[in-house]
């Protein structure tokens, strides 16, 4: 789960422990709590980089979450 503080366009990049990009997704979100599901999950450690762009002010934020999948 990640908390997205603003409404906007969200781009998610998924990296494995070696730093290789293994997936990406884009979607619009109204702001608030977001629970993500990754369809290609395999056991391991992954980093999810969320880039949020507020479409009304063009400001943005970046959130990085570490996820361990068993």
N, C-alpha and C positions, 0 to 999 in steps of 0.2 A: 504494500500500500504506500502511496505517496500523497502528500497534501499539496495541491496546486492552488496557490493563493489568488490567482486572477483568472478571469475568463480569457480564452484565447486559443490560438492554434498551437498544438503540441506535436513536436517531433521527438521520437524516441529512437535512440541508437543503442544496440545491445552488443557488448564486447565480451569475449571470453577472457580467461585469466592471463592469456598471452598477449592481450591487447588487440586481437583480431576482431573486426566487426563481423558479427554473425547474424544480425537481423536489424530491421528498422520498421517503424510504423509511424503513421501520422494521423491525427484526428483533431476535432474541435472539442473543447471541454468547457463547461460553464463555470469552473472554479470549484474548489473544495476537495473532498477526499476522492481519490481515484484508486481503484483496485485493478491491477493489470493481470492479464493472462497471456502467457506466451505459448503459442501453439507448438513451437519447435523445441520445447524444453528437453534437455538431456542432463543427466547428473553433472554437477560441477559448480564452479563459482563464476558468476557473471556480473557485469556492471551495466546498469541501465542509465543512460544519460538522457534526461528530459530537458528539452529546450522549449520554453514556453514564450510565445510572442503575443502580447496583448494587442489585439487588432484595433482598439480604440485609441491607444496612446503610443503604440509602436515601441513601448518599453518591453523588456524581456527579462527572464531569469533562467538560470540553469540549475538543475538538481541532478545529483549523481547518487544512485542507490546501489549497494552491493547486495546481490541475491545469491543464496546458496541453495541449490536444488539437489535433493537426495534421490 
